[in-house]
């Protein structure tokens, strides 16, 4: 099963069968992202995808979960994507879930019935990078999906029975845009009501446009306490009804996890302890791993 490297998948999909449907990302223009350097977007040929499914069936017959790579499998319309999902269901009798990264406009461009058809074939989880609820921050980062598209995408997916795992990037507004980033992200998440929510922290990757902005002084990276303060302020403003929260990515100084609404107080207390120096944080070296 030849994979066009690098293989990018969420940490929670570590045990999943990885099926590369597209290589790269169709919106590979975000200033902070270096995941697909030198990897032009393309849809893999159907016969190649089918061969990978056959190989997967032979090698991993007990597969229960499949993740569709790379960053944009839902760029395929239903006419092309549904046969792939059907083939997966036929090939893996124990299959319980198919998941994929998703751009907001690839969801909003589908009708509710089209999304329900995907869910009926067990595509029941999408990972979406909101990054920020502030349209100004998103515009600066050249994110193609708008905040409104992503809010609508999560809500429409939920209507169709598809859960969403939403990603926020702490520090993406820089020092100048931090307050706006926090305020608008809280609003967006409260409207979305995602099933899963993850906070990551911006890490400046050499060669990316955002790294260049920082080198020129046009973007001021937040320090440890400022990132923790952003996280605390966001969590304080969240009114989520049924969301599993994690901030245990390697980019974060303080790993946290809990459920909203019941663990909100506990999360805030841990952040207050960290801000007051009562909890030790990950070192810069560990964060960079």
Protein Blocks (a to p, Z undefined) as FASTA:
>chain_A
ZZdddddddfklmmpccddfbgcjfklmbfkbcklgoiacddddfklmmmmmmmmmmmmm
mbcbdcddfklmmmpcfklmmmmmmmmmmmmmmbcbdcddddfklmmmpcfklmmmmmmn
opabdcddfkpacfklmmmnopabdfklmmmmmmmmmmnopacdddddehklommlmmmm
mmmmmmmmmmnopabdcdddddddehiaklmmmmnopaccddfklmmmmmmmmmmmpccf
bdcdddfbfkbmbdcddddfklmmmmmmmmmmmmnopaccddfklmmZZ
